[in-house]
Amino acid sequence: MAKFCQRCGRKLPFFVSFFTKRVLCRDCEILYREELVRIQAELAAELDKVGKEILANKNVTEQQLELLKKQDKNSLLKLYSNIYDQFVSDKELEEEEISVLTKIQKSFNLTNEDVKFDERVRPYIYVNTIRRKGTLPIVDLKMEPGSPVILKKGEVVHFLDIAVLKELKSVSLGYSGGSHGVSIRIAKGITYRVGAHRGHIVKEDRYVETSRGVLLITNQRLLLNPVAGYKPLSIPLNKILSYQCFSNGIEVYKEGREKGYFFAMNKSGSVELFGLCLGFLLGQ
């Protein structure tokens, strides 16, 4: 069955119509690709222009947002990253700059994961709140059903995220220096083995998972609200001797306990925020 170009109506060659899914003739396809390149160039130029205007004014208008609706998600994420990088080039992120980034994110339904909000923006929100109000932001406590957290009188939550509790435990690795002993023949068909032993036990201190759940830091304590089947943990702030942040978690030492608690987390931004909150609260 013959096929015709969907743009100009010209009949397509037999081998093209039969063996391929092409819907345009050769001339129209060339024109289509040239038009596509032109449109992409116009969109790129428009994106660059809007980005420069936003950076210059530290503001994003409704008209600019309307123009950005023509862009695909990857282009919008690139714009967001470029604006963010320029804003933090002075190692600061001011409130009006955070407002611009938030407006872009919400206008195009970009998730926190898309823009790496917890790593990039949230720490600056906490820093700005400390500078402006002399306090930490308060988080609305929304836990999964079946995992209620009972806060104490006057207690408020400043930050929370998923964490795995690991504690230093002595783990047996087996035996070393064992001997099969020596067999001594006592009589025909009868032998006696002496000197056999399994050697000494080899042990090593390792961090072992002991619980998991949601880690919260409040104005009174560090609290692990566990998932079903795991143990809770509550450490009053006035019992914390020291803490240290790592890229994959935070280690906390409690008064009266020799070994520390290690709270492993997947997001480095969360580690930074727990460290920031602890530093502020313990320094009061």
QUIWOTA-V553304 format. One record per residue. N is the residue number from 1. RES is the residue in one small letter. BURIAL is b if it has 16 or more other ideal C-beta (glycine too) atoms within 10 Angstrom, else e. D_FIRST is the distance of its C-alpha to the first C-alpha in Angstrom with 1 decimal. Layout:
n/res/burial/d_first
N/RES/BURIAL/D_FIRST
N/RES/BURIAL/D_FIRST
//
This chain:
n/res/burial/d_first
1/m/e/0.0
2/a/e/3.8
3/k/b/6.6
4/f/e/10.1
5/c/b/13.5
6/q/e/15.2
7/r/e/18.5
8/c/e/18.3
9/g/e/15.0
10/r/e/14.4
11/k/e/11.0
12/l/b/10.8
13/p/e/11.3
14/f/e/8.9
15/f/e/11.4
16/v/b/11.7
17/s/b/8.2
18/f/e/8.0
19/f/e/11.8
20/t/e/13.0
21/k/e/13.1
22/r/b/14.1
23/v/e/13.6
24/l/b/15.9
25/c/b/16.1
26/r/e/19.1
27/d/e/21.6
28/c/b/20.9
29/e/e/21.1
30/i/e/24.4
31/l/e/25.7
32/y/e/24.7
33/r/e/26.7
34/e/e/29.6
35/e/e/29.7
36/l/e/29.7
37/v/e/32.6
38/r/e/34.4
39/i/e/34.2
40/q/e/35.4
41/a/e/38.3
42/e/e/39.3
43/l/b/39.3
44/a/e/41.4
45/a/e/43.8
46/e/b/44.2
47/l/b/44.8
48/d/e/47.5
49/k/e/49.1
50/v/b/49.3
51/g/b/50.7
52/k/e/53.4
53/e/e/54.4
54/i/b/54.7
55/l/e/56.9
56/a/e/59.0
57/n/e/59.7
58/k/e/59.5
59/n/e/57.7
60/v/b/54.2
61/t/e/53.5
62/e/e/51.0
63/q/e/49.4
64/q/b/48.9
65/l/e/47.4
66/e/e/45.0
67/l/b/43.8
68/l/b/43.5
69/k/e/41.1
70/k/e/38.3
71/q/b/39.1
72/d/e/37.6
73/k/e/39.9
74/n/e/40.5
75/s/b/41.6
76/l/b/43.9
77/l/b/45.5
78/k/e/46.0
79/l/b/47.7
80/y/b/49.9
81/s/e/51.0
82/n/b/51.8
83/i/b/53.9
84/y/b/55.6
85/d/e/56.5
86/q/e/58.0
87/f/b/59.9
88/v/e/61.5
89/s/e/62.3
90/d/e/65.9
91/k/e/65.9
92/e/e/66.0
93/l/b/63.6
94/e/e/65.2
95/e/e/64.6
96/e/e/62.7
97/e/b/60.4
98/i/b/59.8
99/s/e/59.0
100/v/b/56.3
101/l/b/54.7
102/t/e/54.9
103/k/b/53.3
104/i/b/50.3
105/q/b/49.9
106/k/e/50.1
107/s/b/48.0
108/f/b/45.0
109/n/e/45.7
110/l/b/46.5
111/t/e/48.3
112/n/e/51.6
113/e/e/49.9
114/d/e/47.4
115/v/b/50.2
116/k/b/52.8
117/f/b/55.1
118/d/b/57.7
119/e/b/58.2
120/r/b/58.0
121/v/b/59.2
122/r/b/61.1
123/p/b/64.1
124/y/b/64.7
125/i/b/64.7
126/y/b/67.5
127/v/e/69.4
128/n/b/69.2
129/t/b/70.4
130/i/b/73.4
131/r/e/74.3
132/r/e/74.0
133/k/e/75.4
134/g/e/77.2
135/t/e/75.3
136/l/b/72.0
137/p/b/69.1
138/i/e/69.0
139/v/e/66.0
140/d/e/65.0
141/l/e/65.3
142/k/e/62.1
143/m/e/62.2
144/e/e/60.0
145/p/e/61.1
146/g/e/63.8
147/s/e/65.1
148/p/e/67.6
149/v/e/69.8
150/i/e/73.2
151/l/b/74.6
152/k/e/78.3
153/k/e/80.1
154/g/e/79.2
155/e/e/76.5
156/v/e/73.2
157/v/b/70.2
158/h/b/69.3
159/f/b/66.4
160/l/b/64.5
161/d/b/61.8
162/i/e/60.8
163/a/b/63.1
164/v/b/64.2
165/l/b/68.0
166/k/b/69.2
167/e/b/72.8
168/l/e/74.7
169/k/e/75.5
170/s/e/77.3
171/v/e/74.8
172/s/e/76.0
173/l/e/74.4
174/g/e/76.3
175/y/e/79.5
176/s/e/80.9
177/g/e/83.9
178/g/e/84.0
179/s/e/85.8
180/h/e/85.5
181/g/e/89.3
182/v/e/91.4
183/s/e/91.9
184/i/e/95.6
185/r/e/96.5
186/i/e/99.3
187/a/e/99.6
188/k/e/97.7
189/g/e/94.3
190/i/e/95.2
191/t/e/94.0
192/y/e/94.3
193/r/e/91.9
194/v/e/93.5
195/g/e/92.2
196/a/e/88.6
197/h/e/87.2
198/r/e/83.9
199/g/e/84.9
200/h/e/84.6
201/i/e/81.7
202/v/e/79.5
203/k/e/78.4
204/e/e/76.4
205/d/e/76.0
206/r/e/72.4
207/y/b/70.6
208/v/e/69.3
209/e/e/67.2
210/t/b/69.5
211/s/b/67.6
212/r/b/64.6
213/g/b/63.7
214/v/b/63.9
215/l/b/66.6
216/l/b/68.3
217/i/b/70.9
218/t/b/73.2
219/n/b/76.3
220/q/b/78.3
221/r/b/76.5
222/l/b/73.6
223/l/b/72.0
224/l/b/69.4
225/n/b/67.9
226/p/e/66.5
227/v/e/63.5
228/a/e/64.5
229/g/e/66.6
230/y/b/67.9
231/k/e/71.2
232/p/e/71.8
233/l/b/73.7
234/s/e/75.8
235/i/b/77.6
236/p/e/79.9
237/l/b/79.7
238/n/e/83.4
239/k/e/83.1
240/i/b/80.6
241/l/e/82.5
242/s/e/79.6
243/y/b/75.9
244/q/e/73.6
245/c/b/69.9
246/f/e/67.4
247/s/e/63.8
248/n/e/62.9
249/g/b/65.6
250/i/b/69.2
251/e/b/72.4
252/v/b/75.2
253/y/b/78.8
254/k/b/80.8
255/e/e/84.6
256/g/e/86.2
257/r/e/83.3
258/e/e/83.3
259/k/e/79.6
260/g/b/76.9
261/y/b/73.8
262/f/b/70.5
263/f/b/67.7
264/a/b/64.4
265/m/b/61.6
266/n/e/58.0
267/k/e/58.2
268/s/b/60.7
269/g/b/60.8
270/s/b/62.2
271/v/b/64.9
272/e/b/65.8
273/l/b/66.2
274/f/b/68.3
275/g/b/70.5
276/l/b/70.8
277/c/b/71.8
278/l/b/74.3
279/g/e/75.8
280/f/b/76.3
281/l/b/77.7
282/l/e/80.0
283/g/e/81.3
284/q/e/82.5
//
